[in-house]
Amino acid sequence: VYKRQELNKSGHKIDDVILFDVEDQLLFERIEGRRVHLPSGRTYHVKFNPPKEDGKDDVTGEPLIQRKDDTHATLEKRLKNYHGYTTPLIDYFNKRGNLRRIDARQSADKVLGQIISYLGSPRNNQSS
């Protein structure tokens, strides 16, 4: 409610809001499986984008790490906060008719295509 009131007071007109819709369980799988090569910033995933050799960077052969914050407990806390803050905003914009949902389970290219499509097209359900 506070965030919505702040938005209303700001005087900014919000045409559309994009929600990247994905189940929490998939987020846990994505975060817990992420591996990083710190010197280069290259990222891998044990399931979705595994390195050629388990635990090693494809380019240098150096070890990959799991970031300290890529844990179930950390994400659980973040998601609790996220849902607490965003659920009222999602409801508010959904009722106004300007919430655009994107299925974030898709590939990054498909998500980007959907974003571009939304930004370039007028809403079917105009509301004021």
Phi and psi in degrees as a GROMACS rama.xvg file:
@    title "Ramachandran Plot"
@    xaxis  label "Phi"
@    yaxis  label "Psi"
@TYPE xy
-58.6447  -48.4022  TYR-2
-62.7573  -41.6019  LYS-3
-63.15  -42.097  ARG-4
-63.4505  -40.7901  GLN-5
-62.7334  -40.4258  GLU-6
-62.9134  -43.4896  LEU-7
-62.8623  -40.9172  ASN-8
-70.8277  -25.1529  LYS-9
-66.4152  -23.1521  SER-10
80.8491  -3.02958  GLY-11
-77.888  136.397  HIS-12
-90.0171  126.194  LYS-13
-106.085  113.978  ILE-14
-76.0124  -48.436  ASP-15
-144.791  152.907  ASP-16
-125.205  131.118  VAL-17
-102.633  127.548  ILE-18
-109.978  121.157  LEU-19
-84.8393  100.741  PHE-20
-88.5294  118.187  ASP-21
-154.711  143.318  VAL-22
-69.9534  144.333  GLU-23
-55.973  -38.8189  ASP-24
-59.4595  -38.2368  GLN-25
-68.0658  -36.249  LEU-26
-62.7174  -41.0452  LEU-27
-60.0611  -44.7471  PHE-28
-62.9326  -41.4359  GLU-29
-65.776  -46.4499  ARG-30
-70.005  -45.9194  ILE-31
-67.9577  -22.1737  GLU-32
-96.7875  -1.76843  GLY-33
-73.0721  137.834  ARG-34
-131.261  145.993  ARG-35
-130.165  141.066  VAL-36
-97.9298  103.809  HIS-37
-58.6901  -46.138  LEU-38
-59.0288  -35.3387  PRO-39
-102.48  -22.3942  SER-40
84.7098  1.97681  GLY-41
-64.0783  138.912  ARG-42
-117.701  149.083  THR-43
-134.133  171.64  TYR-44
-141.283  135.381  HIS-45
-60.2251  -26.5069  VAL-46
-108.919  -48.0873  LYS-47
-87.1511  -25.2316  PHE-48
-152.978  65.2427  ASN-49
-72.3801  149.896  PRO-50
-69.2664  161.983  PRO-51
-61.1814  -39.6032  LYS-52
-118.38  126.704  GLU-53
-51.1308  125.146  ASP-54
80.5089  5.16315  GLY-55
-128.442  142.504  LYS-56
-64.0379  136.712  ASP-57
-64.1437  -31.8248  ASP-58
-86.4942  -48.1622  VAL-59
-102.796  -19.3655  THR-60
78.327  2.75192  GLY-61
-74.0701  159.34  GLU-62
-66.1824  146.45  PRO-63
-95.8309  152.167  LEU-64
-124.381  159.44  ILE-65
-101.956  122.895  GLN-66
-59.496  149.464  ARG-67
-60.2243  -29.8046  LYS-68
-92.7373  2.70193  ASP-69
-89.343  56.8696  ASP-70
-123.769  161.227  THR-71
-59.29  -47.0122  HIS-72
-62.4866  -42.5061  ALA-73
-66.2392  -45.4917  THR-74
-66.5327  -38.126  LEU-75
-57.8199  -44.8588  GLU-76
-64.0909  -44.5624  LYS-77
-63.3091  -41.791  ARG-78
-67.7419  -35.3469  LEU-79
-61.1153  -45.9635  LYS-80
-64.0533  -45.3541  ASN-81
-57.0022  -50.926  TYR-82
-65.1762  -36.9669  HIS-83
-61.5169  -40.6261  GLY-84
-80.9928  -38.4031  TYR-85
-90.7851  -27.2532  THR-86
-55.2168  -47.1311  THR-87
-63.3898  -35.677  PRO-88
-69.2719  -40.0785  LEU-89
-61.1461  -45.6324  ILE-90
-60.6334  -44.2467  ASP-91
-60.8437  -51.6444  TYR-92
-71.3589  -30.6538  PHE-93
-63.8812  -43.4426  ASN-94
-65.5067  -31.8531  LYS-95
-76.8737  -15.1719  ARG-96
85.5785  14.6439  GLY-97
-120.848  27.0149  ASN-98
-93.8429  123.325  LEU-99
-108.398  120.785  ARG-100
-97.1854  135.284  ARG-101
-119.954  129.842  ILE-102
-73.1828  98.8851  ASP-103
-79.9283  6.48405  ALA-104
-80.1043  -13.5575  ARG-105
-74.0907  173.47  GLN-106
-65.8273  159.033  SER-107
-59.1582  -38.1097  ALA-108
-63.312  -41.2042  ASP-109
-68.8461  -39.14  LYS-110
-62.3949  -46.4512  VAL-111
-59.9093  -43.0205  LEU-112
-60.2258  -39.6723  GLY-113
-68.6743  -39.0554  GLN-114
-61.1692  -48.4488  ILE-115
-60.8593  -40.6195  ILE-116
-62.1065  -44.1065  SER-117
-64.7509  -42.6688  TYR-118
-69.514  -26.278  LEU-119
-96.6637  -1.95197  GLY-120
-124.699  144.251  SER-121
-70.251  152.833  PRO-122
-65.0427  145.165  ARG-123
-75.4553  -31.2395  ASN-124
-114.123  77.1995  ASN-125
-61.6563  139.342  GLN-126
-140.537  155.795  SER-127
